[in-house]
Amino acid sequence: MNEIDVATLQNWLEQKRDVVVLDVRSDEDRQQWFIPGSRHVNAYEDLKAGRPGPLAELRLPPEIPVVTVCNLGRMAAVAAEKLESRGNEVFVLRGGMQAWSLAWNAAEVPVNREGVRVLQVRRTGKGCLSYIIASAGVAGVIDPALPPEVYVGLCKEHAWRILSVLDTHIHADHVSRAKALAEESGATLFLPQQNRVRFAHTLVQDDDVISIGSARLTAIRTPGHTLESTSYLLNDEVLFTGDTLFPSGVGRPDLSADADEAQRRAHLLFGSLLRL
C-alpha cells in the first residue's frame, strides 16, 4: 500500500495540487477536528467490520490522487485497498490524524526594530501558534507547543541560543512543551504568577520586562481565559496575546469553570480586552 507522510501532504496542500483527502473517521471524531478541505465519509465502523459501507457509493475522479485518513492509519489502509481496486491512485496518510497533529510550518513576522527578528511557528494540525523572538544571537520562545527539537533546530539554523522560554498561561486545552524546551536548551522558564505549577520556574508579574538581546518583552496581565493569562508586548510594536485575543474572537472564559466562575472570568476578560 502506498503511504504518504505528513510533510509531503502538507506540501501538496500548500501547493494547491489536485488531491482528494478522504477522511473515513466517525462523525464524532470528525467534529473534533479535521484537515481543512478534506472530504468526509463516515465509514470507520463499516471498514472495521469488513464492509465497504458508504465507500461503495462513493464516486471519485479517477485522474486525481486520493489520500485516505483515519485516526492512526489502519482503517485508512483498508479504505485505500477498496478504492485502489476500483482504479484510483490511493495513498494512506502515515500515522493518520495523530501524525497530522504535529504538522508545522514557520513564517517570519515583519518588525520595524533593526536587529530583532520574529518567527511564527504554526502547528497546522491544531492551529496552535508559538513564536521565536531573536536578537543579538539569543532567542526567546513563547508558547512552545511542538516537540523541543523543532525550536532547537530552527534556532540552530540561525545561530541563535535559546535563553528564555515563556508561556502566556497554564494551558487547559493543549499540551505546553515549555518545561521540556527549557530543560533541553538550558533556558530560563518564565510562567505567569499562579499557584498551580509545582516545578521550578521564574514568575512573571504585571509590567515585568524580559530582555532578549536588544528586544524587550513587557508582561501585561490579561486574566479571563485563565486567571493567570498574560500577554507580552515586544518593543511597543508586536503583541503576543496567547489565547486571550484572536483576529476574529476571544479566548473562552469557561474552561474548567462552573457557571458562576465562568461569568466572573468573562468580566475579567472584558476588562483585559479594554486594557489591550
PyMOL commands that set and color helices and strands:
alter all, ss='L'
color gray80, all
select helices_A, chain A and resi 6-14+27-32+44-48+53-57+74-84+96-100+148-157+178-185+259-275
alter helices_A, ss='H'
color red, helices_A
select strands_A, chain A and resi 3-4+20-23+39-40+66-69+90-93+105-109+116-123+128-135+138-142+161-166+188-192+202-204+209-212+215-221+230-234+238-240+245-246+249-250
alter strands_A, ss='S'
color yellow, strands_A
deselect
rebuild
show_as cartoon
